[in-house]
Amino acid sequence: MILYIYLLTVVAITNAENTRDEVELIKNLIRAEHSDALPRHPGQPVNMTFDIALHQLLELDEKVEILMVVAWIRMFWHDPFMIWNATEWSGINSVTISPDKIWKPDLTLYNNAENNFQGFDQYGKTKITVYNNGEIVWFIPSVLRVSCKLEMTYFPFDVQTCPLIFGSWSFDQGSLDIHLKNSTGDLTQMTKNGEFVIDDFKASRKSLLYPCCKTPYAVLTYNVTLRRRAKFYLFNLILPGVLIALLSCFSFFLPPMSGERTGLVITNFLSLSVYILIVSDSVPPSSDTVPLLVKFYTILVTEIGLALMANCVVISLVVKTNPVPSWVRTVFLQNHWKKLYSILRSMLSAKFHHNDSEHHNKNMERENNKLNATPLLHTGFNQNETVNIEETEQNSVQDTTFSSPEKICYLKNISDFFDRFAKDDEVRKDWENVVKSIDNICFLVFITVILASVILVFSKGPQIIL
C-alpha cells in the first residue's frame, strides 16, 4: 500500500514538472516571437505548404451562382525562431499555441462570397501545433462560400467547375511563397452528396502580377468539378413533360365536334407552362446560354401550340358545306396504298387470267347470238298488245299531268329537297372522311416529331448520371 502511494506521488510530481516545463516553454517561445513579424532570415521568404480536404458539399445555388462546402484547411510552414531541444524540456516534442500569439499566414479565399469574411481564424480559433524542429501545422475546419460562374448549357445534365482561389492578401511572393502539398485536393473524407458527384479536384499554382503592385503574388487554385445527378430532373420534370406532350397527340382520336378535344390540348399547354415556371426558378437569369431543359420545354410548348392550331383547322373543316375540292379529294380521299396494291396485283395476275377471259367472252358472244335469233312470238306476248298498253299509259299520264299541275309541282319540290339532302349528306361524309385522314396524319406526324425532338435535344448533352 505504501509502495502504491509512493508511485502515485512520483507520477503526480512528474506530470506537474512536465506541465510547468510546457508552460515555461510556451512563454519562452512567445517571448521570442511577434505576431506581426515574419519568421524568416533576412532576404529569404517564408515557405508555406498548403493543402485542403473537402468534407461535405452543402449547396450549389444556381440562382445566385454560389457554392458552399465544408473544407479542412491545412497549412504548414517553418519558423527558425521556434526551435528547442526536447531533452532540455522534459522530452516535450510539440506544443499547441493560440493563433493570435504567434505569426500566421494571412491566407485569404479570393473568390469568397461572404458578407464579412475575416480570414480563416474566425472558424473557432483552432490551435496551432508547433514542433521542436520549428515545423508549424495549422488545421482549420471551415465553411467556404465561394462565387462560381456556372455553365448551364446542358442543365440538368451539366458539369460545373468551381474554383477555390487562395492567396496571401498582404505578403507578396518574395515575403511569403506558397506551395502545393499535392497536385490534387484531398477527397478521402468527402461525404456522398445526393445531387452532385465530384469528378475531380485538381490544384494549380501561379505567380500573378497585379496592376496595383510591383512584385508577383503566389496564388493557388483548386478546381472542383461537379457532375449533376439527373434522376430528380428526369423523373420529375422531363418524363412528365414528354407524357403531357404525347397526350396532346391523342386528341386527334376524339370526335372533332367534341369540346374535350381542344380542352385537352389547352390543359396540356397550361400544364407545361407551370413546369416552365418551375424550371425558370432553378436556373440563373443569364443571357449567355439557354439551358437544355429550357430548350426542351420550349420545343414541347411549340409543338402543343401547333397541335392546337391543327385541331382548330380540323374542326373548321367539319362544318364545311361546299363540295370537297378535287385536289383535296385526290390527296385525302383516295386510298393510294390500296390503289398501288391493286395495280401491282393486276399486273402480276394479268397473264394468268388472259386465257380465261377470252374463253368467257366467246361464250357470252355465242349466247347473245342465240337470243337475237329467237322470234318475238315465243315470248308469249303479242306485239300489237304491247303497243296498245304503252299508248294507254301515255294517255293516262297526259291526263294526270294536265289535270293536276299543283301536285306535279309539289312532288317536284319534294324530289329536289331529297336530292339536295342527299348531296349535302354526301358532301358532309366526304368532309368527315377528309377530317379522319387529316387526324391520322397529324397523329403520326406529331408523335414522331415529339419523340424525335426529345431524342435530338438530349443526345447533345454529356453523359447522364442518375
ROLUM-799577 format. One record per atom (N, C-alpha, C): x, y, z. Coordinates in steps of 0.05 Angstrom, whole numbers, plus 5000, padded with zeros to 4 digits. Layout:
BEGIN
XYZ;...
This chain:
BEGIN
501749765000;500050005000;501850255000;503850245016;505750475017;507150514991;507850284978;509250304952;507350424931;504850344932;502850454913;502550754916;502450844941;502151134945;504651274936;506951154940;509451274931;509551314901;508651104886;508651114857;506751334847;504451354859;502551564851;503751844856;505151864878;506352124884;508452204864;510052004856;512152054836;510952134809;508851994801;507552064776;506352334777;505152414799;503852674801;506052894800;508252844814;510353044813;511553074785;511852844772;512952854745;511153004726;508552954727;506653094710;506553394716;506853454741;506853744749;509353874738;511653734739;514053854728;513853884698;512653674684;512253694655;510453934648;508353964664;506454184658;507854454662;509454474683;510854724688;512954774666;514154554656;516154584635;514754674609;512354564603;510854644579;510054934580;509255024605;508455304608;510855484603;513055404615;515555564612;516455564583;516155334570;516955314541;515255504524;512655494528;510955664512;511555964518;512156034543;512856304549;515356384535;517356214535;519856274521;519456304491;517756124479;517256144450;515756404443;513756474459;512256714453;513956964458;515656954478;517357174483;519257234460;520057024446;521857064423;520357114397;517757124398;516157144373;514357384375;513857504351;511957724349;509957654327;507457704333;505257604315;505257754288;506657984287;506658134261;509258104246;511257984258;513857964245;514057694230;515057704206;515457454190;517657284202;517157034207;519156854218;521156764196;523056934190;524956874168;527557014173;529556914159;532157054159;532157274138;533757474141;533757694122;534257604093;532557704074;532857644046;531557374038;530357234056;529156974050;526156984055;524556854037;521656854042;520856634061;518556654072;517356434088;516056234068;517055994068;515955784051;513655644065;511355664054;508955544066;507755344046;506955114057;505654904042;502654894049;501054874028;498154894032;496854644022;494754564036;493154334028;490254374037;488354244023;485554274030;484154004026;482353944044;480753694042;477853774043;476353684023;473453724023;472053514040;470253604057;468853424074;465953394066;464653604057;461853594051;461153814031;459453744012;458353943993;455554024004;455354264013;452854354025;450854434005;451554603986;449654713967;451054843944;449754813920;450454973897;447955113888;447855373895;445555543889;445855643861;444355523842;444555613814;443455893810;441555973826;440256233822;442156453827;443856443848;445756653854;448556573848;448956323838;451656223830;453656233853;452956093874;454656073898;454855783906;457255693912;457855423922;458655443951;457455263967;458055243996;459154964002;461554944014;462754694021;463954704049;464054474061;465554444086;468354344080;470354494087;473154434079;474954444104;476954274103;479054274123;481554394111;482354634121;484654774111;487154674127;489354624112;491754524125;494154704115;495454824134;497754994128;500254904143;502454904129;505054814141;507155014134;508755094154;510955274149;513155234170;515355354166;517655314184;518355584197;518755574224;519555814239;522355764251;524355884241;527055824252;527555934280;525656094290;526056204317;524456054338;523155834330;521655674349;522655394349;525255364356;526555104358;527655064386;527254824397;528354764423;529254474424;530854424444;531854154449;529854014468;528653804458;526653664474;527753544499;530253464499;531453354524;531653554546;531853804539;532154014559;529454094571;527354004558;524654084566;522953834572;524053654586;522653414595;521553244572;522953254550;522153094527;519753194512;519153444515;516753564501;517553604472;516153474454;516753504425;514953704411;512653764422;510753954409;509054084430;508154324422;506254474439;504154594421;501854664433;499654794419;499355074429;499155264411;499055544418;496755674403;495555874416;493356024404;494356174379;492756194358;493756314333;494356614336;493156744356;493757034359;496257094375;497656884384;500156924400;502656934382;502556804359;504856784341;504056874313;506056894296;505556974268;504156744254;502256814237;500956614220;500456734193;500256574172;499756684145;496956804143;496857024129;494257164125;492957064099;492756804097;491656684073;488656754071;487856814046;485156904041;483956754017;481356714019;479856603996;479056833978;480356853955;479957083938;477057113927;475856893920;473156903909;471056823929;471456913954;469456853975;466957023970;464656923979;462157053975;460857124002;462457124023;461357204049;461057504051;459157594067;458757874070;460958014086;462057864106;464157974123;466257764128;467757684107;469857484110;472257604124;473157474146;475357584162;477757394164;477957214146;480257024147;479356764159;481256574158;480656304167;480656274197;481856454212;481956424241;479356494254;477356574239;474656624250;473156364256;474056134245;472655884249;473655744274;472855844297;473355704322;476055764335;477755924322;480355984334;481955724341;482155544322;483555294326;486455344333;487555164349;490355194359;492355124337;494755244340;496955184322;498854994336;499754794322;501654594334;504454664325;506254694345;509054764340;510754534349;512554434331;514354214337;517154324343;518754164357;521254254367;523354314345;522854214321;524654274298;523854534283;521854674293;520954924281;518754884261;517854644256;515554594238;512954664252;511254814237;508754904248;506454804230;504354704243;502054604229;499554734240;497854824221;495354954229;493054834212;491354694226;488954564214;486454734221;484954804200;482654974205;480154844191;478154764207;475554684195;473954934188;472954944164;471655194155;469355134136;467555324134;465355314115;465955534094;466455444069;467255634048;464755684031;464355944026;462156034009;463356193986;463556073963;465056193941;463156253917;463856463903;462456523878;463456343856;461656253839;462356063818;460656123793;462056183772;460656233746;459855973734;457155933732;456155673723;455655673693;456155443681;455655393653;453155213651;450855343645;448255203646;447255113619;449055073600;448155003573;446854733573;447954533588;446954263587;445354193612;444454393627;442754343651;440254193643;439553973657;440553873682;442653643679;443953623656;446053423652;448753563651;449053773667;451353953665;453653853682;455953953676;458453913691;459454183699;459754243724;460654503733;463454493745;464954703740;467654723752;467754983767;468054953794;468155183812;470955213824;472255433820;474955473831;474955563860;476855473875;477355573902;480155703900;480255963902;482756113897;483856223923;486256133930;487456213956;490056363950;490556553968;493056713966;493356903990;495757003993;496157204014;495157474006;494057614025;492957884019;495058104023;496958054040;498958264047;501758204038;502557954036;505257884030;505557784001;507457903987;508057813960;509657563960;510457463936;511857213935;514657233946;515857473947;518457503959;518357483989;516057524002;515857504031;514557244039;512457154025;511156904032;510756754006;512156534004;512056363980;510356113986;508056093973;506155883979;506455653958;506555413968;506855173951;504554973956;504154803936;502154593939;503354343952;501854233970;502753983983;502353743963;500153753948;499553543929;498353673904;498453533882;497453633856;494453633855;493153503874;490253493876;489453533905;486953623909;485953643936;485153373947;484653373973;484053123987;481053073987;480252843976;477452763975;476852513991;478752424007;478452174021;476352194043;475952434054;473952484075;471352594065;470952584039;468552704027;466052544032;463952674041;461352554046;459852544020;458452324014;456952293990;454652493988;454352613965;452252813961;450152693942;447652763948;445452643932;444952783906;446053023902;445453173878;447853193859;450253173870;452653203853;454652983859;456252923839;458552743841;461052913835;463052903853;465553053849;467352883832;467752963807;469452813788;472452863793;473153113800;475953183802;476353413821;478753443831;479453653850;482353733845;482953833821;485653893813;486554163825;489254173829;490454413841;492554523822;492954783823;494954913807;496055163821;498455233815;499855463827;500755663806;500255913811;501056123792;502256363807;504056503793;505056753803;503756983787;502157133801;500557343787;501657613795;501857783774;502758063778;500358243774;499458373795;497058533794;497858823787;496058973775;496659253767;497459433790;496459353814;497059523837;499859493849;501159273842;503559203856;505859163836;508359183847;510659143830;511758863831;511058713851;512058433854;509758243852;510257993842;508057803839;507257673865;504857563865;503757423888;503357123880;503856953899;503356663895;500356603899;499156483880;496256423881;495756133875;494256003893;493555723890;490555703881;490055523862;487355483852;486655193853;484455133867;483354853868;480754853852;480654703831;478254683814;476554443822;474154493832;472354283840;470554223816;470653983805;469053903782;466653743792;464253853788;461753733797;460153643774;459253393775;457453283755;454753233768;452653343756;449953333768;448653053765;447452963786;445752723784;443052803773;442252683751;439852773736;437352613743;437452433762;435052273768;432652443776;433052633793;430852803802;429552953779;431153073762;430153233739;428853043718;430052803715;428952623695;426152523702;425752453727;423152343735;421152553744;421952793750;420152993760;419553213740;421353253720;420953473701;420853373672;422653193665;422953123636;420752923628;420552703642;418552503635;415652603636;414852753657;412152873656;411753053632;413753213625;413453383601;413053223576;414553003573;414152833549;411452703549;410452613572;407852483573;405652683567;405852923577;403853133572;403753193542;406153213530;406153273501;404953043485;405552793493;404452563478;401452543482;400352623505;397452623509;396052813489;397453033482;396253213463;395853083436;397652893429;397352753403;394852583402;393952483425;391552313425;389052473423;389252733423;386852903419;385752863391;387352773372;386452733345;384652483342;384452323363;382652093363;379852173373;379552403386;376952483396;375252593373;372552583376;370752703356;371352993351;371353083326;372053363320;370253563334;367753503336;365853693348;365753673378;367353503390;367353483419;368953703432;367853823453;369254043466;371753953481;371853693489;374153593503;376653583486;376253603460;378553573441;380553803445;379554043441;381254283445;381854323475;379954253492;380354283521;382754123531;383153883520;385353713528;388053843520;388153953496;390654083486;391254333503;389154493508;389654743523;390454673552;389354463564;390154383591;393054293591;393854143571;396654063570;398554303565;397654493550;399254733545;399654883571;397554913587;397855053613;399554893633;399354623632;401054463649;403954503643;404654503618;407454553611;408354833619;406555023618;407255293627;408055293657;406655133673;407355113701;410154993704;410754783689;413454663690;415554863682;414955033662;416855233654;417455433676;415455503692;415955673715;417755543736;417355283740;419055133759;421955133749;422355083723;425055073712;426355353714;424855563708;425955833709;426955913737;425755793757;426655853785;429255693792;430055503775;432355343781;434855423766;434655603748;436955683731;437555983736;440056063734;440656353737;439656513715;438856763720;437856943699;440057043681;441256873666;443556943649;442656933620;443757123604;443157133575;445357013559;447356893571;449556783556;448756533541;447456353554;446556093542;443756033550;442455863534;439755763541;440055473550;439255413575;439555133585;438054933568;439154693569;437954473553;435054423561;434554433587;431754383596;429854593587;430754843585;429055063575;428555023545;430554933530;430154873502;428054653499;428354453516;426454223515;423554303518;423054473539;420354553544;419354753523;421154913513;420355103491;419454953466;420854733460;420154573437;417454433442;417054333466;414554193472;412154393471;412554623482;410354823482;409754903453;411754933436;411355003408;409754773394;410554533399;409154303387;406254283396;405754323422;403054313431;401454553420;402654783417;401355003404;400554943375;402354813360;401754723333;399554513333;399554343353;397354143354;394654273359;394654483375;392154633380;391254773354;393054883339;392355003313;391254793294;392554563293;391554343276;388754263283;388254243309;385454173318;383454383310;384254633311;382354853303;381754833273;383854763257;383454733228;381554503222;382054283237;380354043233;377454103239;376954243261;374254303269;372854483249;374454663237;373254843216;372554693191;373854473185;373254313161;370754153164;370054073189;367753903193;365154053186;365054313190;362554463185;362354573157;364154503140;364054603112;361754473097;360454633079;358254533063;358854523034;360854663025;361554662997;362954392990;362754312965;363954052957;366954052962;367953812966;370853772970;372353832945;374354002945;375954062921;377153802910;377753812885;378853572872;381553502883;383253702888;385953642899;385753522927;383853622943;383553512970;382553222968;380653182949;379652902945;381952722936;383652822919;385852652909;387852592931;388352782949;390452742969;389352582993;386852633002;385952523027;383852303024;382352303002;380152103000;380951862984;382851882967;383751642952;385651482968;385151222968;386951042982;389250972963;391351132966;393651102947;395050832951;395250742976;396650492981;394950262969;392350272973;390650062963;390650062932;390650302921;390750322892;393350212880;395550282894;398150182885;398249872887;397149772909;397049482913;395349352891;393049472884;391349362863;392749362836;394149572830;395649592804;397749372803;399249342824;401349142824;400148862822;397948822836;396648562836;395548502808;394348692795;393248652768;395448602748;397648742751;399848692732;401048422735;401148322760;402348052764;400447832755;397847872758;395947662752;394647682725;395447882709;394247922682;394747682664;397147582664;397847372645;396447112652;395847072678;394546822686;391546812679;390347052678;387447062673;386847132644;388847172627;388347252600;386847042584;387546792586;386246582571;383446532581;383046542607;380346502618;378446722609;379346972607;377547182599;376847162569;378647072552;378047032524;375946812521;376246592535;374246382533;371546472543;371446632564;368946732575;367546922555;369147092541;368047272522;366747122498;368046912489;366946752467;364346622475;364146522499;361646402508;359346612509;360046842519;357947052521;357047142493;358847162474;358147232447;356247022435;356846772440;355246552429;352346562441;352046612466;349446632479;347846872468;349147092464;347847332454;346747282426;348247142410;347247082382;344746912383;344646722402;342346552404;339846712412;340146892430;337947052439;336847232417;338647352402;337847522380;336347372358;336947122355;335546962334;332846852343;332046882368;329446782378;327146952369;324946852357;322647012348;321247132371;319947362366;318547502387;316047352396;314847182378;312347042385;312846842408;315346752410;315946552431;315946662459;315846932461;315847052487;313247042501;311046982487;308446962500;306847222498;307847432485;306447692483;306047762454;303747902449;303148002422;304248282419;305548332397;306748592393;304748812392;302348762380;300248962379;299249032406;299048832423;298048872451;300049052466;302549012461;304549172475;304349462468;303949512442;303649792433;301249922445;299049762447;296549882458;296949952487;298349782502;298849832531;300450082534;302550122518;304150362520;302650612514;300850602493;299250832487;297350902509;296150692521;294350742543;295650872567;298150782574;299550902596;300251192590;301051252565;301751522558;299351712561;297051602551;294651762553;293851822582;294251612599;293551662627;295351862641;297951852634;299852042646;299252322636;298552342610;297952602600;295452722613;293552542617;291152632631;291752732659;293452572673;294152652701;295752912701;297552932682;299253172681;297653422676;295853402657;294353642651;292153702671;291353492685;289153532704;290053642731;292653582741;293553672768;296353772766;296854012757;299654132756;300654202784;298854262803;299754322830;301054082843;299953852839;301153602850;303853552839;304153592813;306753552800;308853742811;308053992816;309954182827;310754112855;308754022871;309353932898;311253702899;310753502881;312453272880;315253342871;315453542853;318053622843;319653762866;318353922882;319654042905;320753842925;319053632930;319953422948;322353282936;322253232910;324453092897;327053262899;326753522894;329053702896;330153712924;328353712944;329353712972;330953472979;329953242971;331452992976;334052982961;333953092937;336453102921;338553272935;337653512945;339553682959;340453562985;338653432999;339453293024;341453073019;341052922997;342952712990;345652822983;345653052968;348153172961;349553282985;348053423003;349253533027;350353313045;348953093047;349852863063;352352743051;352452733024;354852633011;357252813016;356753083014;358953273020;359853253049;357953233067;358653203096;360352953100;359552733088;361052483092;363852513079;364052653057;366652693045;368452853063;367353073075;369053233094;369753073119;367952903128;368552733151;370852543145;370852433121;373052263113;375652413110;375452663100;377852833098;378952883126;377152953145;378053003172;379352763185;378152523180;379352283191;382152233180;382552283155;385252253143;387152453155;386252703158;387952913170;388652843199;386752743214;387252663242;389352443243;389152243226;391152033226;393952133219;394052313199;396552423191;397752593213;396052763226;397052933247;398052773271;396652563278;397552393300;400252273295;400652163271;403252043264;405452253263;404852483251;406852693248;407652803276;405752873293;406352993318;407752803337;406852553338;408152363356;411052303347;411452303321;414152263310;415952513316;414852743312;416352993316;417053023346;415152963364;415752993393;417952803402;417652553394;419752353402;422452423390;422452503364;424952573351;426252823364;424653013371;425753263383;426853203411;425553033426;426552953453;429252813450;429452623431;431952483427;434152673417;433452853399;435353033388;436453233408;434653333425;435553523445;437353403466;436653173477;438253063498;440552893488;440752843462;443152703452;445552893451;445053153452;447253343451;448553373478;447353283499;448453323526;450653123532;452153173554;454252983562;453152733574;454852573585;454052323597;452152373621;450052213621;447952253642;448652063666;448552183690;449052033715;446452043731;445351813738;442851803754;443551793784;
